[in-house]
Amino acid sequence: MTLKIARVAGQGDGVAETPGGPVFAPLTLSGETVRGVVIDGRMEAPEILEVSPDRIAPVSPHYGDCGGCSLQHWASGPYLDWKRDQVVGALARQRIDTEVEATVAVSPGTRRRLALHARRLEDGRVVLGFKARKSWRLVGVSTCPVADPRLVAAFPALAKVAAAFLEHPKSAPTLHVTWSLDGLDIDVTGIERKSGGLSADRQMQAIRAAREADVARLSMAGETLMMARQPRVQFGPATVPLPTGGFLQAVPEAEAAMVERAVAAVKGARKVADLFCGTGTFTFPLATVASVLAADASAAGIAALKQGIGSARGMKPITAEARDLFRRPLSPYDLKGCEAIVFDPPRAGAIDQTAQVKDTKASVVVGVSCNPQTFARDARVLIDAGFRLETVTPVDQFLWSAHVELVGVFRR
């Protein structure tokens, strides 16, 4: 079929409208004419006959095969506008009309966290990479334009570490690699456990490879195998130990943009609740302007946050509690005295916790989200409770992907 692409859909594929329904064509842009075989509403390998003026040359040698960075062929201006449109559309579906600012861009080469899959080839070599588009097939990568260059430089050493975890044919190790203030932090998942897990010999092999690579810490599914230095991260004035497998925003630039807007929104409040606080991404910057009640389900995250309290001066008091806010949301009584609330939940949103806000004295709520759809759903709850969504700022934390994050400010 020969088709005209009408728009780019929410997952980043181009869409052509046909009498038989929409046809999705990956790696295409609005206005392009494409030709290819259509199966079940998809044209998997479109030949582009007419090119959009917004198309640019991709920067990665793995583009088109690697499943990541699938929008790097799109010029920056219309690409960032499209991300903003995804937020506008999600809000509109909940009948919410508000100011949506321009998308905050991030630079290439700034991502400090990667999940690298490891496989052994038939010739015995170990390769690291990412999944192919809509496939379990591994695409070995030699570089990554979104990653911090220090992570890319470590790829050969990381492959040696990964080799130790390929003991069992059913193991499919993933190296969750973070660049911390103290160097590389690696947590490995996907190890076959039914056969007894990783043998002692292989654990020693992994530890030797990690030491040779000057890795700060090596862990397996959260269990520390070796730690030369405690990996730490900086949140505002505080230096915080990073728990094994702990959550951390992927790009410092994006984190800074979100933190800046949250702190600015709550200024003037004497006490702020930071819900789904993790290890304190927002807690410590917020504590420069108000006392903070912090809560998160991760006991390890709260323990790390408490350790970080002693690392900085000039902060207001911080109280931290390990609590599952999905099972036990903080009630208005628990939030007594909080004049502002910041929440940064997982992709599922925070519908039950949001419902508790109505009967608090908070006059400002800041919602940080990695999912515009669940944010819009929760925003509708706040609006129906008497809040006004003042502004929303999209943040392009995951460069050249369909993923968009945001910060929204509500006032009662």
C-alpha positions as CSV (number, residue, x, y, z in Angstrom):
1,M,0.0,0.0,0.0
2,T,1.0,3.6,-0.6
3,L,-0.2,5.9,2.3
4,K,0.0,9.4,3.5
5,I,1.0,9.9,7.2
6,A,-1.5,12.1,8.9
7,R,0.1,12.4,12.4
8,V,2.5,10.9,14.9
9,A,0.6,8.9,17.5
10,G,1.3,8.7,21.3
11,Q,3.8,5.9,21.0
12,G,5.8,7.7,18.3
13,D,4.6,5.8,15.2
14,G,3.3,7.7,12.2
15,V,-0.4,7.0,11.5
16,A,-2.2,6.9,8.1
17,E,-6.0,7.0,8.1
18,T,-7.5,4.4,5.7
19,P,-11.1,3.2,5.0
20,G,-10.1,0.0,6.9
21,G,-8.9,1.9,9.9
22,P,-5.6,3.5,11.0
23,V,-2.3,2.1,9.8
24,F,0.8,2.6,12.0
25,A,4.2,3.1,10.4
26,P,7.2,3.3,12.7
27,L,10.0,5.9,12.1
28,T,7.8,8.1,9.9
29,L,6.5,11.7,10.2
30,S,3.4,13.7,9.5
31,G,3.0,14.6,5.8
32,E,5.3,11.8,4.5
33,T,4.2,9.4,1.8
34,V,5.2,5.8,2.5
35,R,4.9,2.4,0.8
36,G,5.0,-1.1,2.3
37,V,3.2,-4.2,3.3
38,V,0.5,-3.8,5.9
39,I,-0.3,-6.6,8.3
40,D,-2.8,-6.2,11.1
41,G,-2.8,-2.4,10.8
42,R,1.0,-2.0,10.8
43,M,3.5,-1.2,8.1
44,E,6.7,-2.5,9.8
45,A,9.3,-1.5,7.1
46,P,7.9,1.6,5.3
47,E,9.7,2.9,2.3
48,I,9.6,6.7,2.4
49,L,8.6,8.1,-0.9
50,E,8.0,11.7,0.1
51,V,10.1,13.1,3.0
52,S,8.9,15.6,5.6
53,P,10.8,18.9,5.8
54,D,11.0,18.1,9.6
55,R,13.1,15.0,9.0
56,I,16.8,15.2,10.0
57,A,19.7,12.8,9.9
58,P,19.7,10.5,13.0
59,V,22.8,10.6,15.1
60,S,23.1,7.0,16.3
61,P,24.6,4.3,14.2
62,H,22.1,1.9,15.7
63,Y,19.0,4.0,14.7
64,G,16.2,1.9,13.2
65,D,17.3,-1.3,14.7
66,C,17.7,-0.4,18.4
67,G,14.3,0.0,20.1
68,G,15.3,3.2,21.9
69,C,15.6,6.8,20.6
70,S,13.0,6.1,17.9
71,L,12.3,9.8,17.3
72,Q,15.8,11.1,16.6
73,H,14.9,11.6,13.0
74,W,12.6,14.5,14.0
75,A,13.8,18.2,14.1
76,S,13.9,19.5,17.6
77,G,11.2,22.2,17.3
78,P,8.3,20.1,16.1
79,Y,9.5,17.1,18.2
80,L,9.3,19.2,21.4
81,D,5.9,20.7,20.3
82,W,4.6,17.1,19.8
83,K,5.6,16.2,23.4
84,R,3.7,19.3,24.6
85,D,0.7,18.2,22.5
86,Q,0.7,14.8,24.3
87,V,0.2,16.6,27.6
88,V,-2.4,18.9,26.2
89,G,-4.3,15.9,24.8
90,A,-4.2,14.0,28.0
91,L,-5.6,17.0,29.9
92,A,-8.3,17.6,27.3
93,R,-9.6,14.0,27.7
94,Q,-10.3,15.0,31.4
95,R,-11.9,18.3,30.3
96,I,-9.0,20.3,31.7
97,D,-7.9,23.5,30.0
98,T,-4.8,25.2,31.4
99,E,-1.6,26.8,30.4
100,V,0.9,24.2,29.1
101,E,4.4,25.7,28.8
102,A,6.9,24.8,26.1
103,T,8.7,21.5,26.7
104,V,11.9,21.7,28.6
105,A,14.6,20.1,26.5
106,V,17.6,18.1,27.7
107,S,21.0,17.7,26.0
108,P,22.3,14.5,24.5
109,G,25.0,12.7,26.5
110,T,23.4,13.5,29.9
111,R,21.6,10.3,30.9
112,R,23.2,8.8,34.0
113,R,21.2,5.6,34.1
114,L,21.0,2.8,31.6
115,A,19.6,-0.7,31.6
116,L,21.9,-2.8,29.4
117,H,20.9,-6.3,28.4
118,A,23.8,-8.9,28.1
119,R,23.9,-11.9,25.8
120,R,26.7,-14.3,24.7
121,L,27.1,-14.8,20.9
122,E,27.8,-18.1,19.2
123,D,31.5,-17.2,18.9
124,G,31.7,-16.7,22.7
125,R,31.8,-12.9,22.8
126,V,29.5,-11.1,25.2
127,V,27.6,-8.1,23.9
128,L,25.6,-5.4,25.7
129,G,22.7,-3.6,24.2
130,F,19.1,-2.8,24.0
131,K,16.0,-4.6,22.7
132,A,15.1,-4.2,19.0
133,R,11.7,-2.6,18.2
134,K,8.8,-4.8,19.3
135,S,11.2,-7.8,19.8
136,W,13.2,-9.7,22.3
137,R,16.2,-9.7,20.0
138,L,19.2,-7.9,21.4
139,V,20.8,-5.1,19.4
140,G,24.5,-4.8,20.5
141,V,25.5,-1.2,20.8
142,S,29.0,0.4,20.7
143,T,27.8,3.8,21.6
144,C,24.7,5.6,22.9
145,P,24.1,9.3,22.0
146,V,21.8,10.0,25.0
147,A,24.1,8.4,27.6
148,D,26.7,10.1,29.7
149,P,30.0,9.6,27.9
150,R,31.5,8.0,31.1
151,L,28.9,5.2,30.8
152,V,29.7,4.7,27.2
153,A,33.4,4.5,27.9
154,A,32.7,1.8,30.4
155,F,30.9,-0.5,27.9
156,P,33.9,-2.8,27.4
157,A,34.5,-3.2,31.1
158,L,30.8,-3.8,31.7
159,A,30.8,-6.6,29.1
160,K,33.5,-8.4,31.2
161,V,31.4,-8.0,34.3
162,A,28.3,-9.3,32.5
163,A,30.2,-12.4,31.3
164,A,30.2,-13.8,34.8
165,F,26.4,-13.7,35.0
166,L,25.9,-15.8,31.9
167,E,26.5,-19.1,33.7
168,H,23.1,-20.6,33.0
169,P,21.6,-20.8,29.5
170,K,18.3,-19.4,30.8
171,S,19.9,-16.4,32.5
172,A,19.2,-13.1,30.7
173,P,21.1,-10.6,32.7
174,T,20.3,-6.9,32.7
175,L,22.9,-4.5,34.1
176,H,21.2,-1.5,35.7
177,V,24.1,1.0,35.6
178,T,24.2,4.4,37.3
179,W,26.9,7.0,37.3
180,S,27.1,8.3,40.8
181,L,29.4,10.8,42.5
182,D,31.6,7.9,43.4
183,G,31.7,6.1,40.0
184,L,29.7,3.2,38.6
185,D,27.0,1.5,40.5
186,I,25.8,-1.8,38.9
187,D,22.8,-3.9,39.9
188,V,22.3,-7.1,37.9
189,T,18.9,-8.7,37.5
190,G,17.6,-11.5,35.3
191,I,19.7,-14.4,36.7
192,E,18.3,-17.9,36.6
193,R,17.5,-18.9,40.2
194,K,15.7,-22.2,39.9
195,S,19.0,-24.0,39.2
196,G,20.6,-22.5,42.3
197,G,21.4,-19.0,41.2
198,L,24.9,-17.8,40.4
199,S,27.7,-20.1,41.7
200,A,30.4,-18.9,44.1
201,D,33.0,-19.1,41.4
202,R,31.0,-16.9,39.0
203,Q,30.4,-14.4,41.8
204,M,34.1,-14.1,42.4
205,Q,34.6,-13.7,38.7
206,A,32.1,-10.9,38.7
207,I,33.7,-9.2,41.7
208,R,37.2,-9.4,40.1
209,A,35.9,-7.8,36.9
210,A,34.1,-5.1,38.8
211,R,37.3,-4.3,40.8
212,E,39.4,-4.2,37.6
213,A,36.8,-1.7,36.2
214,D,37.0,0.4,39.4
215,V,33.2,-0.1,40.0
216,A,32.0,1.6,43.2
217,R,29.4,-1.1,43.9
218,L,28.2,-4.4,42.3
219,S,25.0,-6.0,43.4
220,M,22.7,-8.8,42.2
221,A,18.9,-8.1,42.5
222,G,19.6,-5.7,45.3
223,E,22.1,-7.9,47.2
224,T,25.6,-6.3,47.4
225,L,28.4,-8.5,46.1
226,M,31.1,-5.9,46.3
227,M,31.4,-2.3,47.4
228,A,34.6,-0.4,47.1
229,R,32.9,3.0,47.8
230,Q,29.3,3.9,48.8
231,P,27.6,5.4,45.7
232,R,26.2,8.8,46.5
233,V,24.1,11.4,44.8
234,Q,23.5,15.1,45.3
235,F,20.1,16.4,46.1
236,G,20.1,20.2,46.8
237,P,22.5,20.8,49.7
238,A,22.6,17.1,50.8
239,T,24.7,14.2,49.7
240,V,22.7,10.9,49.9
241,P,23.8,7.3,49.7
242,L,22.1,5.5,46.8
243,P,20.3,2.3,47.9
244,T,20.9,-0.8,45.7
245,G,18.3,-0.7,42.9
246,G,17.0,2.6,44.3
247,F,15.1,5.1,42.1
248,L,16.9,8.0,40.6
249,Q,15.9,10.5,38.0
250,A,17.6,9.5,34.7
251,V,18.9,13.0,33.7
252,P,20.3,15.6,36.1
253,E,19.1,18.4,33.8
254,A,15.5,17.2,33.9
255,E,15.7,16.6,37.6
256,A,16.9,20.2,38.1
257,A,14.1,21.6,36.0
258,M,11.4,19.8,37.9
259,V,12.9,20.6,41.3
260,E,13.2,24.3,40.5
261,R,9.5,24.5,39.6
262,A,8.4,22.6,42.7
263,V,10.5,24.7,45.1
264,A,9.3,27.9,43.5
265,A,5.6,26.9,43.8
266,V,5.8,26.1,47.5
267,K,7.7,29.2,48.6
268,G,5.9,30.9,51.5
269,A,4.7,27.6,53.0
270,R,6.0,26.8,56.4
271,K,5.5,23.0,56.1
272,V,5.5,20.8,52.9
273,A,4.6,17.2,52.4
274,D,6.8,15.3,49.9
275,L,4.9,12.2,49.0
276,F,6.5,9.3,47.1
277,C,9.8,11.0,48.0
278,G,12.2,8.2,47.2
279,T,15.6,9.0,48.6
280,G,14.9,12.8,48.7
281,T,15.1,14.2,45.2
282,F,12.7,16.9,46.1
283,T,12.9,16.6,49.9
284,F,16.2,18.3,50.4
285,P,15.7,21.2,47.9
286,L,12.2,21.8,49.6
287,A,13.9,21.8,53.0
288,T,15.8,24.9,52.0
289,V,12.5,26.9,52.1
290,A,10.2,24.9,54.5
291,S,10.1,22.0,57.0
292,V,9.3,18.8,55.2
293,L,7.2,15.6,55.9
294,A,8.6,13.0,53.6
295,A,7.0,9.6,52.9
296,D,7.7,6.7,50.6
297,A,7.1,2.9,50.5
298,S,10.8,2.1,50.2
299,A,12.3,1.5,53.6
300,A,15.8,1.6,52.0
301,G,15.0,4.9,50.4
302,I,13.8,6.4,53.6
303,A,16.9,5.1,55.5
304,A,19.2,6.7,52.8
305,L,17.2,10.0,53.1
306,K,17.7,10.0,56.9
307,Q,21.4,9.5,56.4
308,G,21.5,12.4,54.0
309,I,20.0,14.8,56.6
310,G,23.2,15.0,58.5
311,S,25.3,15.9,55.3
312,A,23.9,19.4,54.8
313,R,23.5,22.6,56.8
314,G,21.0,25.4,56.7
315,M,18.0,23.1,56.0
316,K,14.6,23.2,57.8
317,P,13.6,20.1,59.8
318,I,12.8,16.9,57.8
319,T,10.6,14.1,59.1
320,A,10.7,10.9,57.1
321,E,8.4,7.9,57.2
322,A,8.5,4.5,55.3
323,R,4.9,4.0,54.3
324,D,3.0,2.4,51.4
325,L,1.0,5.3,50.1
326,F,-1.1,3.1,47.9
327,R,-2.2,0.9,50.7
328,R,-2.1,3.5,53.5
329,P,-2.4,7.0,52.0
330,L,-1.6,9.9,54.4
331,S,-4.9,11.2,55.8
332,P,-5.8,14.8,56.4
333,Y,-4.9,14.2,60.0
334,D,-1.4,12.9,59.0
335,L,-1.0,15.9,56.8
336,K,-2.0,18.4,59.5
337,G,0.0,21.6,59.3
338,C,1.1,21.0,55.7
339,E,0.5,24.1,53.7
340,A,1.8,22.6,50.5
341,I,2.0,19.1,49.1
342,V,4.4,17.7,46.4
343,F,3.8,14.2,45.0
344,D,5.9,12.2,42.5
345,P,4.2,8.8,42.1
346,P,5.0,5.9,39.8
347,R,3.3,5.6,36.4
348,A,0.1,4.3,38.0
349,G,-0.5,7.8,39.6
350,A,-1.8,8.5,43.1
351,I,-5.5,8.5,42.9
352,D,-6.2,7.3,46.5
353,Q,-3.6,9.7,48.0
354,T,-4.9,12.6,45.8
355,A,-8.4,12.0,47.2
356,Q,-7.1,12.8,50.7
357,V,-6.0,16.3,49.8
358,K,-9.4,17.9,49.7
359,D,-9.8,18.0,53.5
360,T,-6.3,19.2,54.2
361,K,-5.3,22.9,54.7
362,A,-2.8,22.7,51.8
363,S,-3.3,25.6,49.4
364,V,-0.7,24.5,46.9
365,V,-0.1,21.1,45.3
366,V,2.7,20.2,42.9
367,G,2.3,17.1,40.9
368,V,5.3,15.5,39.2
369,S,4.5,12.7,36.8
370,C,6.0,10.4,34.2
371,N,2.5,9.6,32.8
372,P,0.3,12.4,31.4
373,Q,-2.7,10.1,31.4
374,T,-2.7,9.3,35.1
375,F,-1.6,12.8,36.0
376,A,-4.7,14.1,34.2
377,R,-6.9,11.7,36.0
378,D,-5.5,12.7,39.4
379,A,-5.7,16.4,38.3
380,R,-9.4,16.0,37.7
381,V,-9.8,14.8,41.4
382,L,-8.0,17.9,42.7
383,I,-9.9,20.3,40.4
384,D,-13.2,18.8,41.5
385,A,-12.0,19.3,45.1
386,G,-11.6,23.1,44.5
387,F,-8.1,23.4,43.1
388,R,-7.1,25.2,39.9
389,L,-4.4,23.8,37.7
390,E,-2.3,26.9,37.2
391,T,0.3,25.7,34.9
392,V,1.9,22.5,33.5
393,T,5.5,22.1,32.3
394,P,6.4,19.1,30.1
395,V,10.0,17.8,30.5
396,D,11.8,15.8,27.9
397,Q,13.7,13.6,30.3
398,F,14.0,10.6,27.9
399,L,15.4,12.2,24.8
400,W,14.1,11.1,21.4
401,S,11.5,8.7,22.9
402,A,7.8,9.0,23.1
403,H,8.0,9.3,26.9
404,V,7.2,12.7,28.5
405,E,7.3,13.9,32.1
406,L,5.7,16.9,33.6
407,V,5.3,19.2,36.6
408,G,1.9,20.7,37.4
409,V,1.1,23.4,39.9
410,F,-2.3,23.5,41.6
411,R,-3.7,26.3,43.8
412,R,-6.8,26.1,45.9
